[in-house]
Amino acid sequence: MAKVERILIVGGGIAGLAVATALHRHDFAPEIVERSPAWPAVGAGIALHANGVRVLRALGLGEAIDRAAAVLPRWGFFDQHGELLCETNLEDFWTEVGPCLGITRVRLQEILLTGAAVVPHRLGMAVTSVTQKDNWVSVGFSDGSSGDFDLVVGADGIYWTTRKHTIGSVSPSYAGQMAWRSVVLIRPRGLTDLMILLGESCFFGLVPVGDGQTYGFGGVDVKRFVDPLEGRLERFRRRFAAFDGPVPEYLAALERDDQLHVGPIEWMELEQWHSGRVVLIGGAAHAAPPHMGEGGSMALEDAVVLAEILHSADTVGSVLDLYVARRRPRAEWVQEQSRIAAQAWVLSPAVRNAALRERGDEMFRDRYRPLIPVA
């Protein structure tokens, strides 16, 4: 077990809370700083594939997740009129691993917080400087204080500061698509599975989540732009008015502009995931387009792998090298396949729909099969 007495986790999202829980379960004493004055629950909902659910169960959170989420039996692709192109039986595919679940970001955050409840934290606290020493890291904070740590874990996402203070300033790459996300309090009639409806250079996804609610997301292949809050809902409805199936019922259930979270779809590719005694996990290291639905699961896997290796290795230096060697191939596979999926979803309907009808289930299984073994 590496001698690490003080561990700082920067970021209180999925990756940060999961690694705090995993480290505590291995008898380490981490602490969390989060720049937001409240715990962040970025986005609206999330589809957790079974490899991510497996991690939550290993962290002792399985029962809580099962109560708060909806089981997703199948993943189906449809044309924009709701005609089935292909589907995959998720229960059959992931049978040895566990269920796939849909859950709101708020409920997932609440459950992760229960797992990390004993870990000290400071909200509204940003990192302003990171200085590497021989065997420790000096960190400055936005309130003027500072602290010395044996290890710093950057779990602060695609835009934030840990990476800039250590690895360097690397900008995310735009995937060429804008996305809108929201949750409604109803379940459209007949919706039981994860559905992706594909239109002309656009798509709309529907995911059952817990408490009879539905997570929806729409994406458009377009140059990056800013969508002002005022009038956003009406523009959103017009943009996806050509979609049939359950989409009109979903759109009708939205009530306010501020229910819609909108932003560019981006990804992050880094040569380095660690420098000295600072290591990046989750989206800070390897953010990917969301088209595989694996971002949350990759962050969860990062968390438990880092804690396991830290517990079993002798030195911090060997821990971080082992962590990257173990996680990079899997994360890079997800990045590559997510980018391929992002491009495929907006191909011309004639080409795309024909390919999905012919071998969509086979392509899905090939894409996810490497994630069945434990990370």
C-alpha positions as CSV (number, residue, x, y, z in Angstrom):
1,M,0.0,0.0,0.0
2,A,1.5,3.3,-1.1
3,K,2.2,5.8,1.7
4,V,-0.3,8.5,0.9
5,E,-1.6,10.5,3.9
6,R,-3.2,13.5,2.2
7,I,-5.2,13.1,-1.0
8,L,-7.0,16.1,-2.6
9,I,-9.8,15.4,-5.1
10,V,-10.6,18.4,-7.3
11,G,-14.2,18.2,-8.4
12,G,-17.4,16.9,-6.9
13,G,-19.2,15.2,-9.9
14,I,-19.5,11.6,-10.8
15,A,-15.7,10.9,-11.0
16,G,-14.8,12.9,-7.9
17,L,-17.5,11.4,-5.6
18,A,-16.8,7.9,-6.8
19,V,-13.0,8.1,-6.3
20,A,-13.6,9.6,-2.8
21,T,-15.8,6.6,-1.9
22,A,-13.4,4.1,-3.4
23,L,-10.4,5.6,-1.6
24,H,-12.2,5.7,1.7
25,R,-13.2,2.1,1.3
26,H,-9.5,1.3,0.9
27,D,-8.7,3.2,4.2
28,F,-7.3,6.3,2.6
29,A,-8.3,9.8,3.8
30,P,-9.2,12.0,0.8
31,E,-10.8,15.4,0.8
32,I,-12.8,17.1,-1.9
33,V,-12.9,20.7,-3.2
34,E,-15.6,21.7,-5.6
35,R,-15.6,25.2,-7.2
36,S,-19.4,25.3,-7.4
37,P,-21.2,26.5,-4.2
38,A,-23.5,23.5,-4.5
39,W,-22.9,19.9,-5.5
40,P,-23.0,19.8,-9.3
41,A,-25.5,17.6,-11.2
42,V,-24.5,18.6,-14.7
43,G,-27.0,17.7,-17.4
44,A,-30.4,16.1,-17.1
45,G,-30.2,12.3,-17.1
46,I,-27.9,9.5,-17.9
47,A,-28.0,6.0,-19.2
48,L,-25.7,3.8,-17.2
49,H,-24.5,0.7,-19.1
50,A,-24.0,-2.4,-17.0
51,N,-20.2,-1.9,-16.7
52,G,-21.0,1.3,-14.8
53,V,-23.7,-0.3,-12.7
54,R,-21.2,-3.0,-11.8
55,V,-18.9,-0.3,-10.3
56,L,-21.7,1.3,-8.3
57,R,-22.6,-2.1,-6.8
58,A,-18.9,-2.6,-5.9
59,L,-19.0,0.7,-4.1
60,G,-22.0,-0.4,-2.0
61,L,-24.5,1.7,-3.8
62,G,-26.3,-0.9,-5.8
63,E,-29.5,-1.0,-3.8
64,A,-29.9,2.7,-3.8
65,I,-29.3,2.9,-7.6
66,D,-31.8,0.1,-8.3
67,R,-34.5,2.0,-6.3
68,A,-33.9,5.3,-8.1
69,A,-33.5,4.1,-11.7
70,A,-35.4,2.4,-14.4
71,V,-34.2,-0.8,-16.1
72,L,-33.5,-0.4,-19.8
73,P,-34.2,-3.8,-21.4
74,R,-33.3,-2.9,-25.0
75,W,-31.6,-0.2,-27.1
76,G,-33.4,0.5,-30.3
77,F,-32.6,2.7,-33.4
78,F,-35.5,4.1,-35.3
79,D,-36.0,6.4,-38.2
80,Q,-37.5,9.8,-37.5
81,H,-41.0,8.5,-38.0
82,G,-40.6,5.8,-35.3
83,E,-40.0,2.8,-37.6
84,L,-37.6,0.3,-36.0
85,L,-34.3,0.0,-37.8
86,C,-32.6,-2.4,-35.3
87,E,-32.5,-3.2,-31.6
88,T,-30.2,-4.9,-29.1
89,N,-31.5,-6.9,-26.1
90,L,-29.4,-5.3,-23.4
91,E,-30.4,-7.9,-20.8
92,D,-29.1,-10.6,-23.0
93,F,-25.9,-8.8,-24.0
94,W,-24.9,-7.7,-20.5
95,T,-26.3,-10.9,-18.8
96,E,-23.0,-11.7,-17.0
97,V,-22.5,-8.1,-15.8
98,G,-25.9,-6.6,-14.7
99,P,-28.7,-4.4,-15.9
100,C,-28.5,-1.1,-17.8
101,L,-30.3,1.7,-16.0
102,G,-31.7,5.1,-16.7
103,I,-31.5,7.7,-13.9
104,T,-31.6,11.5,-13.5
105,R,-28.4,13.3,-12.8
106,V,-29.8,14.7,-9.6
107,R,-30.7,11.3,-8.2
108,L,-27.3,9.8,-9.2
109,Q,-25.6,12.7,-7.5
110,E,-27.6,12.2,-4.3
111,I,-26.6,8.5,-4.2
112,L,-23.0,9.2,-4.9
113,L,-23.0,11.8,-2.1
114,T,-24.3,9.1,0.4
115,G,-21.3,7.0,-0.5
116,A,-18.9,9.9,0.1
117,A,-20.7,11.3,3.1
118,V,-17.8,10.8,5.5
119,V,-15.2,12.4,3.2
120,P,-14.4,16.0,4.2
121,H,-15.3,18.6,1.5
122,R,-15.3,22.3,0.8
123,L,-17.8,23.8,-1.7
124,G,-17.3,27.1,-3.5
125,M,-13.6,26.5,-3.5
126,A,-11.5,26.7,-6.7
127,V,-7.9,25.6,-7.2
128,T,-5.8,28.6,-8.2
129,S,-2.3,27.1,-8.3
130,V,-0.6,23.7,-8.3
131,T,3.1,23.5,-7.5
132,Q,4.9,20.2,-7.7
133,K,7.6,19.5,-5.1
134,D,9.8,16.4,-4.8
135,N,7.3,14.2,-3.0
136,W,4.3,16.4,-2.5
137,V,2.1,19.0,-4.2
138,S,1.3,22.5,-3.0
139,V,-2.2,23.7,-3.9
140,G,-3.5,27.2,-3.6
141,F,-7.2,27.9,-3.3
142,S,-9.5,30.7,-4.2
143,D,-10.0,31.8,-0.5
144,G,-6.3,32.5,-0.2
145,S,-5.5,29.4,1.7
146,S,-3.1,26.6,0.6
147,G,-2.3,23.0,1.4
148,D,0.2,20.3,0.8
149,F,-0.8,16.9,-0.5
150,D,0.8,13.5,-1.3
151,L,-1.6,13.1,-4.3
152,V,-3.9,15.3,-6.3
153,V,-6.7,13.8,-8.3
154,G,-8.2,16.0,-11.0
155,A,-11.8,15.1,-11.4
156,D,-13.0,18.5,-12.5
157,G,-14.2,17.7,-16.0
158,I,-13.5,18.8,-19.5
159,Y,-13.1,22.6,-18.9
160,W,-11.6,23.0,-15.5
161,T,-8.4,23.9,-13.9
162,T,-6.4,21.0,-12.7
163,R,-5.3,20.0,-16.2
164,K,-4.3,23.6,-17.0
165,H,-2.1,23.9,-13.9
166,T,-0.3,20.6,-14.5
167,I,-0.5,19.1,-18.0
168,G,-1.0,22.3,-19.9
169,S,-3.8,24.2,-21.6
170,V,-5.5,21.8,-24.0
171,S,-8.7,22.8,-25.6
172,P,-11.6,20.3,-26.2
173,S,-12.3,19.3,-29.8
174,Y,-15.8,20.1,-31.1
175,A,-17.5,17.0,-32.5
176,G,-19.6,19.0,-34.9
177,Q,-22.9,18.7,-33.0
178,M,-25.0,20.7,-30.6
179,A,-27.1,18.9,-28.0
180,W,-30.2,19.8,-25.9
181,R,-31.0,17.7,-22.7
182,S,-34.0,17.7,-20.4
183,V,-36.1,15.6,-18.1
184,V,-39.9,15.5,-18.1
185,L,-42.1,14.2,-15.3
186,I,-44.1,11.8,-17.6
187,R,-43.4,8.6,-19.5
188,P,-44.6,8.8,-23.2
189,R,-47.0,6.0,-23.9
190,G,-45.3,2.7,-24.7
191,L,-41.8,3.9,-23.9
192,T,-40.0,1.1,-22.1
193,D,-36.6,1.0,-23.8
194,L,-33.8,3.4,-24.7
195,M,-34.8,4.8,-28.1
196,I,-32.7,6.7,-30.6
197,L,-34.7,8.3,-33.5
198,L,-32.5,9.4,-36.5
199,G,-33.4,12.2,-38.9
200,E,-31.7,14.3,-41.5
201,S,-28.4,15.5,-39.8
202,C,-30.1,15.2,-36.4
203,F,-31.3,12.7,-33.8
204,F,-33.5,12.5,-30.7
205,G,-33.1,10.1,-27.8
206,L,-35.5,9.0,-25.1
207,V,-34.4,7.2,-21.9
208,P,-36.8,6.0,-19.2
209,V,-35.5,7.0,-15.8
210,G,-36.8,6.5,-12.2
211,D,-40.1,7.7,-10.8
212,G,-41.9,7.5,-14.1
213,Q,-39.8,10.3,-15.6
214,T,-38.1,10.5,-19.0
215,Y,-34.7,11.8,-20.0
216,G,-34.7,13.2,-23.5
217,F,-31.9,14.6,-25.7
218,G,-31.8,16.1,-29.2
219,G,-28.7,16.7,-31.3
220,V,-28.0,18.5,-34.6
221,D,-25.0,18.4,-36.9
222,V,-24.2,22.1,-37.1
223,K,-21.6,24.8,-36.5
224,R,-21.2,25.7,-32.8
225,F,-23.6,28.5,-31.7
226,V,-25.1,30.0,-28.6
227,D,-28.8,29.2,-27.9
228,P,-30.1,32.0,-25.6
229,L,-32.4,31.0,-22.8
230,E,-35.3,33.2,-23.8
231,G,-37.5,31.3,-26.3
232,R,-35.3,28.2,-26.2
233,L,-38.2,25.8,-25.7
234,E,-40.1,27.0,-28.7
235,R,-37.0,26.8,-30.9
236,F,-36.4,23.3,-29.6
237,R,-39.9,22.2,-30.4
238,R,-39.6,23.6,-33.9
239,R,-36.2,22.1,-34.5
240,F,-37.5,18.6,-33.8
241,A,-41.1,18.9,-35.0
242,A,-40.6,16.4,-37.8
243,F,-40.0,13.5,-35.4
244,D,-42.8,11.1,-34.7
245,G,-43.1,8.1,-32.3
246,P,-43.0,9.2,-28.6
247,V,-41.2,12.5,-29.4
248,P,-44.2,14.8,-29.8
249,E,-45.6,13.7,-26.4
250,Y,-42.2,14.3,-24.8
251,L,-42.0,17.8,-26.4
252,A,-45.5,18.7,-25.3
253,A,-44.6,17.8,-21.7
254,L,-41.8,20.4,-21.5
255,E,-43.0,23.6,-19.9
256,R,-40.1,26.1,-19.5
257,D,-37.1,27.4,-21.3
258,D,-34.8,26.6,-18.3
259,Q,-35.7,22.9,-18.5
260,L,-33.4,22.6,-21.5
261,H,-29.6,22.3,-21.0
262,V,-27.8,23.1,-24.2
263,G,-24.2,22.9,-25.3
264,P,-21.6,21.7,-27.8
265,I,-20.7,18.0,-27.9
266,E,-16.9,17.9,-27.4
267,W,-14.2,15.4,-26.6
268,M,-10.7,15.6,-25.1
269,E,-7.6,13.8,-26.2
270,L,-4.5,14.1,-24.0
271,E,-1.0,12.5,-24.3
272,Q,-0.5,12.8,-20.6
273,W,-2.9,11.8,-17.8
274,H,-0.6,12.5,-15.0
275,S,2.4,14.7,-14.1
276,G,4.4,14.2,-10.9
277,R,1.8,13.5,-8.2
278,V,-1.2,14.9,-10.1
279,V,-3.4,12.5,-12.0
280,L,-6.6,13.2,-14.1
281,I,-9.6,10.9,-14.2
282,G,-12.9,10.9,-16.0
283,G,-13.8,13.6,-18.4
284,A,-10.7,15.7,-17.4
285,A,-8.5,13.0,-19.0
286,H,-10.6,11.4,-21.8
287,A,-14.0,13.1,-22.4
288,A,-15.8,11.5,-25.3
289,P,-18.9,12.3,-27.3
290,P,-22.0,10.8,-25.5
291,H,-23.2,8.6,-28.3
292,M,-22.1,5.4,-26.5
293,G,-23.5,6.5,-23.2
294,E,-20.2,5.5,-21.5
295,G,-18.9,8.8,-20.0
296,G,-20.3,8.2,-16.6
297,S,-19.3,4.5,-16.6
298,M,-15.7,5.4,-17.7
299,A,-15.4,7.9,-14.8
300,L,-16.7,5.3,-12.3
301,E,-14.3,2.7,-13.6
302,D,-11.4,5.1,-13.4
303,A,-12.3,5.8,-9.7
304,V,-12.2,2.2,-8.6
305,V,-9.1,1.2,-10.6
306,L,-7.1,4.2,-9.2
307,A,-8.1,3.3,-5.6
308,E,-7.3,-0.4,-6.1
309,I,-3.9,0.2,-7.6
310,L,-3.1,2.8,-4.9
311,H,-4.0,0.2,-2.3
312,S,-1.8,-2.5,-3.8
313,A,1.2,-0.6,-5.1
314,D,4.3,0.5,-3.1
315,T,4.9,4.0,-4.5
316,V,2.8,6.8,-5.9
317,G,5.0,6.9,-9.0
318,S,4.3,3.3,-9.9
319,V,0.6,3.8,-9.0
320,L,0.0,6.5,-11.7
321,D,2.0,4.6,-14.4
322,L,0.0,1.4,-13.7
323,Y,-3.3,3.3,-13.6
324,V,-2.7,4.9,-17.0
325,A,-1.4,1.6,-18.5
326,R,-4.6,-0.2,-17.3
327,R,-7.1,2.5,-18.2
328,R,-5.9,4.2,-21.4
329,P,-6.6,1.3,-23.9
330,R,-10.2,1.0,-22.6
331,A,-10.9,4.8,-22.5
332,E,-9.3,5.3,-26.0
333,W,-11.6,2.5,-27.4
334,V,-14.6,4.3,-26.0
335,Q,-13.4,7.6,-27.4
336,E,-12.8,6.2,-30.9
337,Q,-16.1,4.3,-31.0
338,S,-18.0,7.3,-29.7
339,R,-16.6,9.5,-32.4
340,I,-17.5,6.9,-35.0
341,A,-21.0,6.7,-33.7
342,A,-21.4,10.5,-33.6
343,Q,-20.5,10.6,-37.3
344,A,-22.7,7.6,-38.2
345,W,-25.8,9.0,-36.5
346,V,-25.8,12.0,-38.9
347,L,-25.0,10.2,-42.2
348,S,-27.5,10.4,-45.0
349,P,-30.6,8.6,-44.0
350,A,-30.5,6.2,-47.0
351,V,-27.0,5.0,-46.2
352,R,-27.3,5.0,-42.4
353,N,-30.7,3.4,-42.2
354,A,-29.8,0.6,-44.6
355,A,-26.7,-0.2,-42.6
356,L,-28.6,-0.3,-39.3
357,R,-31.3,-2.6,-40.8
358,E,-28.7,-5.0,-42.1
359,R,-26.3,-5.2,-39.2
360,G,-27.1,-2.7,-36.5
361,D,-27.3,-5.2,-33.7
362,E,-24.0,-6.8,-34.7
363,M,-22.3,-3.4,-34.8
364,F,-23.7,-2.5,-31.3
365,R,-22.4,-5.8,-29.9
366,D,-18.9,-5.3,-31.5
367,R,-18.7,-1.8,-30.0
368,Y,-19.6,-2.8,-26.4
369,R,-18.1,-6.3,-26.2
370,P,-14.6,-5.1,-25.0
371,L,-16.4,-3.5,-22.0
372,I,-17.8,-6.7,-20.6
373,P,-14.7,-7.8,-18.8
374,V,-13.9,-6.0,-15.5
375,A,-11.9,-2.8,-16.1
